[in-house]
Amino acid sequence: MLFHVHMTVNIPLDLDKTYVDDLKAKEKELSQELQRQGKWTHIWRVAGKYANVSIFNVASAGELHDILMSLPLYPFMAVEVTALCQHYSSVKNEEEAH
Ligand SMILES: O=C(O)C[C@H]1C=CC(=O)O1
């Protein structure tokens, strides 16, 4: 199942810089591992914002939920999830969309 996920990060300015840098490093490591596994298939920075637009390809909404909850920066994120399905005009084959 494909999901469009919009993540906006809001880290309080008074948090310890070393702690924040550690969270960001852990977030990057997990994000890249999920990308290598083919679960986090796209990640794009939203220009001008501390936000990203991502596509996840996972087995279920439950799996996506567990992944999002496990992100080190999750406590500082506003997350919007949109489930995606095949568009009837798409030339991509169904394998890619499911
Ligand atoms: O920077 C972000 O957009 C937040 C988060 C998502 C992946 C990652 O490495 O950090």
The ligand as a Gaussian input file, in Angstrom:
#p B3LYP/6-31G(d) Opt

LIG

0 1
 O       14.320000      16.407000       8.009000
 C       13.140000      15.987000       7.989000
 O       12.373000      16.243000       7.075000
 C       12.611000      15.125000       9.127000
 C       13.108000      13.747000       9.093000
 C       12.723000      12.865000       8.001000
 C       13.801000      12.169000       7.603000
 C       14.916000      12.673000       8.263000
 O       16.099000      12.310000       8.156000
 O       14.543000      13.681000       9.078000

